[in-house]
Amino acid sequence: MSYQAPLQDMSFVLEELCGLAQLSDLPGLEDATPDMVTAILEEAAKFAGEVLAPLNATGDAAGLGFADGEVTTPAGWKEAYQTLVEMGWNSPTASPDHGGMGLPAAVNACIQEMFNGANTAFQLCPLLTQGAIEAIAHYADEALQQTYLAHLISGHWTGTMNLTEPQAGSDLAAIRSKAVPEGDHYRVSGQKIFITYGEHDMAENIIHLVLARLPDAPAGVKGISLFVVPKFMVNADGSLGARNDVRCVSIEHKLGIHASPTCTLAFGDTGGAIGYLVGQPHQGLQYMFAMMNSARLGVGLQGIGIAEHAGQHAVAYAADRKQGGQAGVEGSVAIIAHPDVRRMLGLIKARTQAARVLAYRAAAAQDVATRSPDADVAAKAQRRLDLLIPVVKGWSTEMGNVSASLGVQVHGGMGYIEETGAAQHLRDARITTIYEGTTGIQALDLIGRKIARDKGRAMGELITDLRATQARLAATDGDALDWAAQAAMVGQAADALEAATAWLLESGHQNALLPQAAAAAMLELSGICLGAWAMADSALAAYARMTAGDGAAFLGSKLRIAEFYRTQVFPQAQALRMQVTMGAETVLALSPADLGLAL
Amino acid sequence: MKVLVPVKRVIDYNVKVRVKADGSGVDLANVKMSMNPFDEIAVEAAIRLKESGAASEIVVVSVGVKQAQETLRTALAMGADRAILVLAADDVHSDIEPLAVAKILAKVVADEAPGLVIAGKQAIDNDMNATGQMLAALLGWGQATFASDVAIADGKATVTREVDGGLQTISVALPAIITADLRLNEPRYASLPNIMKAKKKPLEEKTAADYGVDVTPRLSVVKTAEPAGRSAGIKVASVDELVAKLKDAGAI
């Protein structure tokens, strides 16, 4: 079956939980009124369902061609990319000053979720271009902006991020690529690996953003600069000139995202690729970090999109596949009638919805942080965004993997067969917990930069919001839902986050490794507790609509899914709280020999 | 030349249609609604005429409930220039019958004086296939229905029609009514910039009363029922048996 964007849930989350109406009061977002956003999302959903989704399985099966440094994308890929560009979907948030549409990040989150859900391998290309646009728009000088921005925003050219080298993965301090000044430009040389869409045949030019060291650079992370290196040189009149000294030497054979070229790029094999410095020397890593929030939000949305697609696949199969009987029913029943199948589908649904709320709320915080005229409001939103990002990235992608795996499980043996299509979601999801910072890196970011550095302030603000939801739940009655139980859930979530945060801050004083040993559990605990808050808020908003006379069946589902989350997902929070506060020493106590290393 | 395109808001073609429990009609409460697909083809045809220089302005008009303005915005986002919404019902369940719609459209035509009306051949909700023809009769204009190709030249439209057993090409003097069939074109997607521009395009609101048309239904729906479900098949033991059965059924 084909992917259908969950428009109803997306609009519900934007309007009820992200304050879309208030977002459109922010300067520059005046056009993003709810009715306009509905029209935009409906059209984006058509593109996702009718253009991108049909290419997902065919692209996966066909894979990429590679010969003489040229990458050939699967049949239909080029045409779909052209349509994406013509329809203006390449970069919805980009500034209108350079031909962008200036949409809110929260609305873009919906668009990114649906395009990624429909076809992750395809959407990676625009995702990387969006990163390049941000880097150039924020940090490059006027001349570079004039030369590159409009074409990147339209999508006529695409962008890449060149960070990783064989010896420099999670630790970018080890980067060795060099850039030597020469007149008004630099000569860049070195080898970069894992470069997504580093070479392809969908656009006229590819603009590489490359981390490299200047000759006088200090060692480590403080000596890395950022350069723009075009595949084809751009002439003064804007036309394309000679081929630059950058070459794709190979593409990787991967577990998933088969149609997304993962390239090894050689810079400077014949004298040095011409590059242009972005911003100031030695600030490259800082610039990269500034873009990290968008990129990590984007990958989190991949996890959510894949989970949604895998769930749609599984529920369609479960409604169709007949196996086994049930008391009171003649003949065999569709497997969706079996409690365990329904439980699995419920887990996919509930966690996908919870993760969606967190991701869109993070995106909405980004809008407020960048646009609010009130400096205090903007600063608070920035703290919220910074805190949520590792949770959105880490938890949503882990959730995407579990959901895709459950999706296979629902299909039984057929799920293990490639032609069924369920397996592709699992293979494609697998990378999302790795690139743009592994789950382990997200967890360290959460406990270090996001919790320890501000001594738990942002987390405290978040917990205050959980308590407010708890109070609203406690003040709600009506037998549509066990509101007291929901209030208890959110209260326990707030308690658990409070206790875990206190432990992290305290234990870090004793031994810096202790919080690190608890970091992954803290990330998951945060995801589940904030997910509880999200689902409870969803239930409150759905109930408010119901009592106002809205009879949509979807609202009743929201209440039941919130209740399912409370009893089937949230109980893990208690265990994770124990893991955080009681489990770290046992991790540190394990010796390499305990782990099987022969000494 | 001005082109008028009537568009109807109907149940989305992807939605599984449910009959109301009392059999009085189809349940439209909280159901996704979209532009009638044949009307999308009509809008696309008008836009192509404008792009080729044969048309100068495209006016879209919808008769129905307030929410039909979303449908009109979709047409504006595709490329129509302005829109007219004729409010004729409060409840999505009240269908305005083709004759009433045709009468309203005839008044709109009188106001707007278009050189051409392009309509969908029928709406996918009740499949009446009548409004275009009735409008032609009311206006006394020529009609070219079931169009799969349209060319405008020298005050005439040359229209290829999909008829039983083949294609028929006719020439009608303008002004005329053309109704669009499935193969006339493939409607475009609305681009993001055009969706945003559509909001600023004019959308005029009128009522059926403004045009002095009584939209009270003349037909009464006796019963609405779901089609009978597919009955169980049978297994055949051999190819010969299959062939024999197909012959018995008159299939071969």
Interface residues (C-beta under 8 A of the other chain):
Chain A: Q4 L7 D31 T33 D35 M36 T38 A39 I40 E42 E43 A44 K46 F47 V51 T83 E86 M87 G88 W89 P92 M101 G551 A552 A553 F554
Chain B: N14 A29 N30 K32 E70 R73 T74 A77 Y189 A190 S191 L192 P193 I195 M196 A198 K199
